[in-house]
Amino acid sequence: MRSGKLTVVGAGPGDVELITLKGIKALQSADVVLYDALVDSRLLEHAPQAEKIFVGKRKGCYAYQQKQINDLIVERAIQGLHVVRLKGGDPFVFGRGAEEMEHASAFGVEVAVVPGISSSVSVPASQNIPVTKRGAAESFWVITGTTKEHKLSSDVCLAAKSSATVIILMGMSKLGEIMQLFKEEGKKETPVAIIQNGTTENEKIGIGTVASIEHKAKEQQLSNPAIIVIGEVVNHRQKILDIQNEYQYQGKKLLEKI
């Protein structure tokens, strides 16, 4: 019997074209694919011969508990199968990919990882928001909004004191608490963007400030899955839009003269 293997693959932020070629090759060689809720099901077409098992969760509803996922990985791998664990974004950014690899390797299973494009930087980029920019932000924080104890991460408080761009994943349920921390640091006018379902056809975006973003989120019915971006870099988006609009206007005027 051939030896089994686990490959943890990052599917990217949502757009099916933002998975890596190496990720596609892993899917093509898979016998089993365990995939999450944020993975576009069209990616499964790259694994036509594989058994496909949905193991994701949405709003606290679990198809499988983490222990069951770990057991499933080992069960299939020790049968000599290539198991691909397909996760949204990058599997090492709040994705439990490292935990699953450790568990499988403890049973003698060969493990590998294929990095993915993280939503933490690619989703803002898709909306023309850079996470760093000279004169605006020299660094960025990427923080989970909710810890495994379902509490707000203490790192948010530290990040609020810095001049860095702050990117918060899984933080919509704590939006009020997060903004309060920034208000306490005198940052009521700091720009904020919330991007829901980033890089997909259902993408929505709300732009405001620390003082106004809660109202904007309610007004536009923004909810998870979403990324919260806090910092002066958010203003770059409007600058780019203004430049593009001016370019289109000038192009239209030029055509009218022809």
C-alpha positions as CSV (number, residue, x, y, z in Angstrom):
1,M,0.0,0.0,0.0
2,R,1.3,3.5,-0.9
3,S,1.8,5.9,2.0
4,G,-0.8,8.6,2.6
5,K,-0.2,12.3,2.7
6,L,-1.8,15.5,3.9
7,T,-1.4,18.7,1.9
8,V,-2.9,21.8,3.5
9,V,-3.8,24.2,0.7
10,G,-4.7,27.9,0.8
11,A,-7.5,28.7,-1.6
12,G,-7.0,32.4,-1.6
13,P,-9.5,35.2,-0.6
14,G,-12.5,34.1,-2.6
15,D,-12.0,34.8,-6.3
16,V,-11.4,31.3,-7.9
17,E,-8.6,32.8,-10.0
18,L,-6.6,33.7,-6.9
19,I,-5.6,30.2,-6.0
20,T,-1.9,29.3,-6.8
21,L,-0.9,27.0,-9.6
22,K,0.7,24.8,-6.9
23,G,-2.7,24.7,-5.1
24,I,-4.4,23.5,-8.3
25,K,-1.8,20.8,-8.8
26,A,-2.4,19.5,-5.3
27,L,-6.1,19.3,-6.0
28,Q,-5.6,17.5,-9.2
29,S,-3.7,14.8,-7.4
30,A,-6.1,14.6,-4.4
31,D,-8.0,11.4,-3.4
32,V,-9.9,13.3,-0.7
33,V,-10.7,17.0,-0.4
34,L,-11.8,18.4,2.9
35,Y,-13.0,22.0,2.3
36,D,-14.2,25.0,4.3
37,A,-17.2,27.3,4.1
38,L,-15.3,30.1,2.5
39,V,-14.0,28.0,-0.3
40,D,-15.7,28.6,-3.7
41,S,-17.1,25.2,-4.7
42,R,-15.9,25.7,-8.3
43,L,-12.4,25.0,-7.1
44,L,-13.5,21.4,-6.5
45,E,-13.7,21.0,-10.3
46,H,-9.9,20.7,-10.2
47,A,-10.3,17.5,-8.2
48,P,-12.8,15.5,-10.4
49,Q,-11.8,12.1,-9.0
50,A,-11.6,13.0,-5.4
51,E,-14.0,12.4,-2.6
52,K,-15.2,15.8,-1.4
53,I,-16.2,16.4,2.2
54,F,-17.5,19.7,3.5
55,V,-16.1,20.4,6.9
56,G,-16.7,24.1,7.3
57,K,-18.7,26.2,9.6
58,R,-21.0,29.3,9.3
59,K,-22.3,31.4,12.2
60,G,-21.3,28.8,14.8
61,C,-22.9,25.9,12.9
62,Y,-20.3,23.2,12.5
63,A,-20.4,20.4,9.9
64,Y,-17.6,18.8,11.8
65,Q,-15.9,19.7,15.1
66,Q,-12.1,20.2,14.8
67,K,-11.3,16.9,16.5
68,Q,-13.5,15.1,13.9
69,I,-11.7,16.9,11.1
70,N,-8.3,15.8,12.6
71,D,-9.6,12.2,12.9
72,L,-10.9,12.2,9.3
73,I,-7.6,13.4,8.0
74,V,-5.7,10.6,9.7
75,E,-8.3,8.0,8.9
76,R,-8.1,8.7,5.1
77,A,-4.3,9.3,5.1
78,I,-3.4,6.0,6.8
79,Q,-5.4,4.3,4.0
80,G,-2.7,5.5,1.7
81,L,-4.8,8.4,0.3
82,H,-3.7,11.9,-0.6
83,V,-5.8,14.2,1.6
84,V,-6.0,17.9,0.6
85,R,-7.3,20.2,3.3
86,L,-8.6,23.2,1.3
87,K,-8.9,26.4,3.4
88,G,-9.8,30.0,2.5
89,G,-7.1,32.6,2.4
90,D,-3.7,31.3,3.7
91,P,-4.0,28.2,5.9
92,F,-1.4,29.6,8.4
93,V,-3.3,32.9,9.0
94,F,-5.9,32.0,11.6
95,G,-6.6,28.8,9.6
96,R,-5.6,26.0,12.0
97,G,-3.5,24.6,9.2
98,A,-0.5,24.2,11.4
99,E,-2.5,22.4,14.1
100,E,-3.8,19.9,11.5
101,M,-0.4,19.2,10.2
102,E,1.0,18.6,13.7
103,H,-1.8,16.2,14.4
104,A,-1.4,14.2,11.2
105,S,2.4,14.0,11.5
106,A,2.1,12.6,15.0
107,F,0.5,9.5,13.3
108,G,3.4,9.2,10.9
109,V,1.5,10.9,8.0
110,E,3.6,12.9,5.5
111,V,2.5,16.6,5.5
112,A,3.0,19.6,3.3
113,V,1.5,23.1,2.9
114,V,0.8,25.2,-0.1
115,P,0.6,28.8,1.0
116,G,-2.4,30.8,-0.2
117,I,-3.0,34.5,-0.9
118,S,-4.2,35.9,2.5
119,S,-7.4,37.8,2.6
120,S,-5.8,40.2,5.1
121,V,-3.8,41.9,2.4
122,S,-5.5,40.9,-0.8
123,V,-9.0,41.9,0.0
124,P,-8.0,45.5,0.9
125,A,-5.8,45.5,-2.3
126,S,-8.7,44.5,-4.4
127,Q,-10.4,47.7,-3.2
128,N,-7.3,49.8,-3.9
129,I,-6.4,50.0,-0.2
130,P,-2.7,49.3,0.4
131,V,-1.8,48.0,3.9
132,T,1.4,50.1,3.8
133,K,2.2,53.4,2.1
134,R,5.0,55.8,2.5
135,G,4.0,58.7,4.6
136,A,0.9,56.9,5.9
137,A,1.8,53.5,7.4
138,E,5.2,51.8,7.8
139,S,3.7,48.6,9.1
140,F,0.5,46.6,9.6
141,W,-1.1,44.4,12.2
142,V,-3.3,41.4,11.3
143,I,-5.4,40.5,14.3
144,T,-8.3,38.1,14.9
145,G,-11.2,39.9,16.3
146,T,-12.4,37.0,18.4
147,T,-10.2,34.6,20.3
148,K,-11.1,30.9,21.0
149,E,-12.6,32.1,24.3
150,H,-14.9,34.3,22.1
151,K,-13.4,37.4,23.6
152,L,-11.8,40.4,21.9
153,S,-8.1,39.9,21.3
154,S,-6.0,42.0,23.7
155,D,-3.7,42.8,20.7
156,V,-6.4,45.2,19.4
157,C,-5.8,47.5,22.3
158,L,-2.0,47.5,21.6
159,A,-2.6,48.0,17.9
160,A,-4.9,51.0,18.6
161,K,-1.9,52.8,20.2
162,S,0.3,52.4,17.1
163,S,0.5,54.3,13.8
164,A,0.3,51.1,11.8
165,T,-2.6,49.9,9.6
166,V,-4.8,47.6,11.6
167,I,-6.5,44.7,9.8
168,I,-9.0,42.7,11.8
169,L,-10.4,39.4,10.7
170,M,-13.5,37.8,12.2
171,G,-14.2,41.0,14.1
172,M,-17.7,42.2,13.1
173,S,-19.4,40.9,16.2
174,K,-16.9,43.0,18.2
175,L,-17.1,46.1,16.0
176,G,-18.4,48.4,18.7
177,E,-15.7,47.3,21.2
178,I,-13.0,47.7,18.6
179,M,-14.0,51.2,17.7
180,Q,-14.3,52.2,21.3
181,L,-10.6,51.3,21.9
182,F,-9.6,53.5,19.0
183,K,-11.8,56.3,20.3
184,E,-10.0,56.1,23.6
185,E,-6.7,56.7,21.8
186,G,-8.1,59.9,20.2
187,K,-8.6,58.4,16.8
188,K,-12.3,59.2,16.1
189,E,-11.5,60.6,12.6
190,T,-9.2,57.7,11.5
191,P,-10.5,56.2,8.3
192,V,-12.1,52.7,8.4
193,A,-13.1,50.3,5.7
194,I,-15.2,47.2,6.1
195,I,-15.1,44.8,3.1
196,Q,-17.6,41.9,3.1
197,N,-17.1,38.8,0.8
198,G,-14.0,40.3,-0.6
199,T,-12.9,39.5,-4.2
200,T,-16.2,37.7,-4.9
201,E,-19.3,38.8,-6.9
202,N,-21.1,39.4,-3.6
203,E,-18.5,41.9,-2.4
204,K,-19.8,44.9,-0.4
205,I,-17.8,47.8,1.1
206,G,-18.5,50.4,3.7
207,I,-16.2,53.4,4.2
208,G,-16.3,55.7,7.3
209,T,-14.3,56.7,10.3
210,V,-13.8,55.2,13.7
211,A,-16.7,57.5,14.9
212,S,-19.1,56.6,12.0
213,I,-18.3,53.1,10.8
214,E,-20.8,51.4,13.2
215,H,-23.6,53.4,11.7
216,K,-22.3,52.7,8.1
217,A,-22.2,49.0,8.8
218,K,-25.8,48.9,10.0
219,E,-26.9,51.1,7.2
220,Q,-25.3,48.9,4.5
221,Q,-26.0,45.7,6.4
222,L,-22.4,44.6,6.5
223,S,-21.6,41.4,8.4
224,N,-19.2,38.4,8.4
225,P,-17.3,37.3,6.5
226,A,-15.7,40.7,6.5
227,I,-12.3,42.4,6.9
228,I,-12.0,45.6,8.9
229,V,-9.2,48.0,7.8
230,I,-8.3,50.9,10.1
231,G,-5.8,53.5,9.1
232,E,-4.9,56.5,6.9
233,V,-4.3,54.1,4.0
234,V,-8.0,53.7,3.5
235,N,-8.0,57.2,2.0
236,H,-5.9,55.9,-0.9
237,R,-8.9,54.2,-2.3
238,Q,-10.8,57.4,-3.0
239,K,-7.7,59.0,-4.5
240,I,-7.4,56.2,-7.0
241,L,-11.2,56.4,-7.8
242,D,-10.9,60.1,-8.3
243,I,-7.9,59.7,-10.7
244,Q,-9.8,57.0,-12.6
245,N,-12.9,59.1,-12.9
246,E,-10.9,62.1,-14.1
247,Y,-9.2,59.9,-16.7
248,Q,-12.5,58.6,-17.9
249,Y,-14.0,62.1,-18.0
250,Q,-11.0,63.4,-20.0
251,G,-11.2,60.4,-22.4
252,K,-14.9,61.1,-22.9
253,K,-14.2,64.7,-23.7
254,L,-11.5,63.8,-26.1
255,L,-13.8,61.4,-28.0
256,E,-16.5,64.1,-28.2
257,K,-14.0,66.3,-30.1
258,I,-13.2,63.6,-32.7
